[in-house]
Amino acid sequence: MQIQTTAEADPTLDLELETKGLPPLAFIDNSDGLAATKARIVAVKRGVPGCYAVETEATADELNAERGVTPAQREAMRFGSMFGWGSRLATPQAWEAAGE
C-alpha cells in the first residue's frame, strides 16, 4: 500500500485528538468522488486537513478493520479533515450517539 503524503499534524493537536479517540489514520471509500482526487481509496491523517490518495487493492473497510478503526472513528476523521478538527462532529462520540 502506498500513501502519497508527508504532512504531519501539530504535535499538540495530535495529542489532543488522540485523547478524543481518533486513530492515527483512517481510510475512506472515494467511489462517490467527494475527495479532490480520482483515487478509489483515500487516507485521512489525524490532525491534518484534507485527504491523500492510496494505491491499494484492499477496500477502505478492510484497511480500517486491520487497524481497528471503527465506523464512528472513520466518520469523525472524515469530518475533521474536511471541516476542521475542533468541530464537535470530529469526535467518534458524536457519531456513536447518532447511531451511525
C-alpha positions as CSV (number, residue, x, y, z in Angstrom):
1,M,0.0,0.0,0.0
2,Q,1.3,3.5,-0.9
3,I,0.0,6.7,0.7
4,Q,1.1,9.9,-1.0
5,T,1.8,12.4,1.8
6,T,4.4,13.8,4.0
7,A,2.1,16.1,6.0
8,E,2.2,15.8,9.8
9,A,-0.2,17.2,12.4
10,D,0.9,19.7,15.0
11,P,2.1,17.6,18.0
12,T,-0.1,19.3,20.5
13,L,-3.2,19.0,18.3
14,D,-2.3,15.4,17.5
15,L,-2.2,14.5,21.3
16,E,-5.5,16.3,21.9
17,L,-7.2,14.3,19.1
18,E,-5.7,11.1,20.3
19,T,-7.3,11.6,23.7
20,K,-10.6,12.1,22.0
21,G,-10.3,8.7,20.5
22,L,-9.2,9.4,16.9
23,P,-6.8,6.9,15.3
24,P,-3.6,8.0,13.6
25,L,-5.0,7.1,10.2
26,A,-8.4,6.2,8.7
27,F,-9.3,5.1,5.2
28,I,-12.4,6.3,3.2
29,D,-14.0,4.9,0.1
30,N,-13.9,7.7,-2.5
31,S,-16.1,6.0,-5.1
32,D,-18.6,8.9,-4.8
33,G,-15.8,11.2,-5.9
34,L,-16.2,13.7,-3.0
35,A,-12.5,13.9,-2.4
36,A,-10.5,16.0,-4.9
37,T,-8.7,13.0,-6.3
38,K,-9.5,10.2,-8.7
39,A,-8.2,7.6,-6.2
40,R,-10.7,4.9,-5.2
41,I,-9.4,4.9,-1.6
42,V,-8.2,7.9,0.4
43,A,-6.4,8.2,3.7
44,V,-7.1,10.8,6.4
45,K,-4.3,11.6,8.9
46,R,-5.3,12.7,12.4
47,G,-5.0,16.4,12.7
48,V,-4.1,17.0,9.0
49,P,-6.6,18.8,6.7
50,G,-7.6,17.1,3.5
51,C,-7.0,13.5,2.3
52,Y,-4.4,11.6,0.4
53,A,-4.6,9.1,-2.4
54,V,-3.9,5.5,-1.5
55,E,-2.8,2.9,-4.0
56,T,-4.1,-0.5,-2.8
57,E,-6.2,-3.4,-3.9
58,A,-7.9,-3.6,-0.5
59,T,-11.2,-1.8,0.4
60,A,-11.3,1.1,2.9
61,D,-13.3,-1.2,5.3
62,E,-10.6,-3.9,5.1
63,L,-7.8,-1.4,5.8
64,N,-9.7,0.1,8.7
65,A,-10.5,-3.3,10.1
66,E,-6.8,-4.2,10.0
67,R,-6.1,-1.1,12.2
68,G,-9.1,-1.4,14.5
69,V,-10.7,1.8,13.2
70,T,-14.5,1.8,13.9
71,P,-17.1,3.4,11.6
72,A,-17.6,6.2,14.2
73,Q,-13.9,6.9,14.2
74,R,-13.8,6.9,10.3
75,E,-16.6,9.4,10.1
76,A,-15.1,11.6,12.7
77,M,-11.8,11.6,10.8
78,R,-13.6,12.3,7.5
79,F,-15.5,15.2,9.1
80,G,-12.4,16.7,10.9
81,S,-10.3,16.6,7.7
82,M,-12.9,18.4,5.7
83,F,-14.4,20.9,8.2
84,G,-11.9,21.3,11.0
85,W,-10.6,19.2,13.9
86,G,-12.2,21.5,16.5
87,S,-15.7,20.6,15.4
88,R,-18.0,18.5,17.6
89,L,-18.5,16.1,14.7
90,A,-14.8,15.4,14.6
91,T,-15.1,13.1,17.6
92,P,-16.2,9.4,17.5
93,Q,-18.7,10.0,20.4
94,A,-20.8,12.4,18.2
95,W,-21.2,9.6,15.6
96,E,-21.8,6.9,18.1
97,A,-24.6,9.0,19.8
98,A,-26.2,9.4,16.4
99,G,-26.3,5.7,15.8
100,E,-24.1,5.9,12.8
